[in-house]
Amino acid sequence: MKYSIYSLIRNAFSYHEDWPQAWRSPDPRSSYEVVIVGGGGHGLATAYYLASECGVRDVAVIEKGWLGGGNTGRNTTIVRSNYLWDESAAIYDHSVKLWHGLSQQLNYNVMFSPRGLLHLAHSVHDMQEIGRRGNSNFLNGIDAEYLTPQQVKEMVPFINLNCRYPVMGALLQRRGGVARHDAVAWGYARAADALGVDIIQNCEVTGFEIDDGTVKGVRTSRGNISANKVGCVVAGNCSVLAEMAGFRLPIESFPLQALVSEPIKPIIDCVVMSNGVHAYISQSDRGELVIGASSDAYNSYSQRGGFNVIEDTVGAIVELYPIFSRMCMLRQWGGIVDVTVDRSPLISKTPIKNLYINCGWGTGGFKATPGSGHVFAHSIAGTDMHPIAAPFSIDRFNTGALIDEGAAAAVAH
Ligand SMILES: Cc1cc2nc3c(=O)[nH]c(=O)nc-3n(C[C@H](O)[C@H](O)[C@H](O)COP(=O)(O)OP(=O)(O)OC[C@H]3O[C@@H](n4cnc5c(N)ncnc54)[C@H](O)[C@@H]3O)c2cc1C
């Protein structure tokens, strides 16, 4: 069913009790052309583009829990493309361009809101970093503006510019913003399902069928499924899946946390990030302040992090915005982020033929969901990796062609 004002009116007559299910819940079949492991945004987007653009509709998405229950439904939804290197600019801006028409394309409101995003600078080093990155953004055709402290104050009137690390300037990307995280998973799921993709929840992949160095399928908690090609898109669990297939990834998994406040009237209409004091903030459409913390210092697979990290984050927020010092926090949660040494993702073939991986997005992969799914789908469907995906091969850790986004990615997404 197409969602529209007419379907809304039609369903009002039956008190909205007859809306059809957004997607089916089929039992897994014994074989598919392509199996995607992981029902987060990236996995679902991959399935959608396989079916809609690559002519591959015999696809299953296998998810051990519920759709978007991983990092997709746990993130702070920041979208931007102002990274340093050309390779990153290509993939993140490809994504931002797809975000702009996504609600219409999926016929599902993903609530993309390009409200502008500020990176604050608090030191000479920060100023040099935003200067270098902003120039690189210009060269890559990505919008970037430098703001003086006074211009920052005009955008965020209640900010405390003269805090312990005074605000010296900022980098602004006006096309950056936020989107609704669950809606992205649900929108892709619904659109993929409509094209014939089987979305199978509560089904854990427990191993791979590998014959003579070629993947032949997956073992799951609901039986074996054979497939010509398998794509693994499981974020924080990617090393676990790689181990099942018999190879190692240059990735570490850490807990990363976020929290939201009680809802208040609209007070901040952009996103403000600070790597210097390590906190960032935006306001959701419900009025909650959405605050992101840093990752824990230690590896872990638990979806919760240390209280000391939350304490530091709230301290930094109150320093920058004393006006929030008496606000109550409503919820706090964590996800498991998959971090590479150069803070760039892996979109790659693997040592196992026809087994592909898409992971390593770490603290900042939500923004890349459409672009990542798009180039991954084309890579799986074709023989060569998509040109935008190619530099993110696992081989870069052998060749040394790293894409160091340490400063642009940091923890502040
Ligand atoms: C607190 C927090 C804040 C963040 N903030 C931002 C932000 O503001 N902006 C941004 O761009 N990014 C942000 N990120 C990062 C972003 O959330 C992720 O990079 C992105 O969502 C990854 O999407 P995904 O689809 O690859 O992974 P996920 O959404 O984690 O999906 C992977 C799925 O794989 C499933 N899975 C795992 N193992 C198996 C198995 N064996 N069998 C079957 N299924 C399996 C999991 O259950 C999960 O649903 C944040 C992350 C966190 C945790």
The ligand as a Tripos MOL2 file, in Angstrom:
@<TRIPOS>MOLECULE
LIG
   53    58     1     0     0
SMALL
NO_CHARGES

@<TRIPOS>ATOM
      1 C1         25.3310    5.6270   21.0500 C.3       1 LIG1
      2 C2         25.6400    5.6980   19.5830 C.ar      1 LIG1
      3 C3         25.5680    6.9140   18.9350 C.ar      1 LIG1
      4 C4         25.8450    6.9840   17.5690 C.ar      1 LIG1
      5 N1         25.6560    8.1870   16.9370 N.ar      1 LIG1
      6 C5         25.8350    8.2710   15.5940 C.ar      1 LIG1
      7 C6         25.5390    9.4990   14.9310 C.ar      1 LIG1
      8 O1         25.0980   10.4810   15.5390 O.2       1 LIG1
      9 N2         25.7470    9.5600   13.5930 N.ar      1 LIG1
     10 C7         26.2430    8.4960   12.8960 C.ar      1 LIG1
     11 O2         26.4490    8.6360   11.6950 O.2       1 LIG1
     12 N3         26.4770    7.2980   13.5010 N.ar      1 LIG1
     13 C8         26.2950    7.1620   14.8330 C.ar      1 LIG1
     14 N4         26.5310    5.9690   15.4740 N.ar      1 LIG1
     15 C9         27.0330    4.8310   14.6940 C.3       1 LIG1
     16 C10        25.9100    4.1650   13.9340 C.3       1 LIG1
     17 O3         24.8490    3.8820   14.8030 O.3       1 LIG1
     18 C11        26.3740    2.8710   13.2700 C.3       1 LIG1
     19 O4         27.5840    3.0570   12.5750 O.3       1 LIG1
     20 C12        25.3400    2.3450   12.2720 C.3       1 LIG1
     21 O5         24.0450    2.4380   12.8030 O.3       1 LIG1
     22 C13        25.6660    0.9240   11.9080 C.3       1 LIG1
     23 O6         24.5650    0.3770   11.1970 O.3       1 LIG1
     24 P1         24.5720   -1.1380   10.8000 P.3       1 LIG1
     25 O7         23.3410   -1.4080   10.0580 O.co2     1 LIG1
     26 O8         25.8860   -1.4500   10.1440 O.co2     1 LIG1
     27 O9         24.6530   -1.9120   12.2070 O.3       1 LIG1
     28 P2         23.5140   -2.2950   13.2490 P.3       1 LIG1
     29 O10        22.3860   -1.3490   13.2450 O.co2     1 LIG1
     30 O11        24.2080   -2.5420   14.5560 O.co2     1 LIG1
     31 O12        22.9580   -3.6520   12.6580 O.3       1 LIG1
     32 C14        23.6740   -4.8570   12.7260 C.3       1 LIG1
     33 C15        22.6780   -5.9420   13.0180 C.3       1 LIG1
     34 O13        23.3390   -7.2020   12.9280 O.3       1 LIG1
     35 C16        22.6850   -8.0750   13.8180 C.3       1 LIG1
     36 N5         23.5420   -9.2290   14.0840 N.ar      1 LIG1
     37 C17        24.6910   -9.2720   14.7800 C.ar      1 LIG1
     38 N6         25.1600  -10.5370   14.8250 N.ar      1 LIG1
     39 C18        24.2960  -11.2940   14.1180 C.ar      1 LIG1
     40 C19        24.2300  -12.6860   13.8100 C.ar      1 LIG1
     41 N7         25.1680  -13.5390   14.2280 N.pl3     1 LIG1
     42 N8         23.1970  -13.1250   13.0690 N.ar      1 LIG1
     43 C20        22.2360  -12.2800   12.6190 C.ar      1 LIG1
     44 N9         22.2440  -10.9640   12.9050 N.ar      1 LIG1
     45 C21        23.2670  -10.4710   13.6420 C.ar      1 LIG1
     46 C22        22.4460   -7.2000   15.0490 C.3       1 LIG1
     47 O14        21.4250   -7.7270   15.8710 O.3       1 LIG1
     48 C23        22.0940   -5.8640   14.4180 C.3       1 LIG1
     49 O15        20.7100   -5.6370   14.3350 O.3       1 LIG1
     50 C24        26.2610    5.8370   16.8450 C.ar      1 LIG1
     51 C25        26.3380    4.6110   17.5060 C.ar      1 LIG1
     52 C26        26.0180    4.5390   18.8630 C.ar      1 LIG1
     53 C27        26.0900    3.1940   19.5470 C.3       1 LIG1
@<TRIPOS>BOND
     1     1     2 1
     2     2     3 ar
     3     2    52 ar
     4     3     4 ar
     5     4     5 ar
     6     4    50 ar
     7     5     6 ar
     8     6     7 ar
     9     6    13 1
    10     7     8 2
    11     7     9 ar
    12     9    10 ar
    13    10    11 2
    14    10    12 ar
    15    12    13 ar
    16    13    14 ar
    17    14    15 1
    18    14    50 ar
    19    15    16 1
    20    16    17 1
    21    16    18 1
    22    18    19 1
    23    18    20 1
    24    20    21 1
    25    20    22 1
    26    22    23 1
    27    23    24 1
    28    24    25 2
    29    24    26 1
    30    24    27 1
    31    27    28 1
    32    28    29 2
    33    28    30 1
    34    28    31 1
    35    31    32 1
    36    32    33 1
    37    33    34 1
    38    33    48 1
    39    34    35 1
    40    35    36 1
    41    35    46 1
    42    36    37 ar
    43    36    45 ar
    44    37    38 ar
    45    38    39 ar
    46    39    40 ar
    47    39    45 ar
    48    40    41 1
    49    40    42 ar
    50    42    43 ar
    51    43    44 ar
    52    44    45 ar
    53    46    47 1
    54    46    48 1
    55    48    49 1
    56    50    51 ar
    57    51    52 ar
    58    52    53 1
@<TRIPOS>SUBSTRUCTURE
     1 LIG1         1 GROUP 0 **** ****
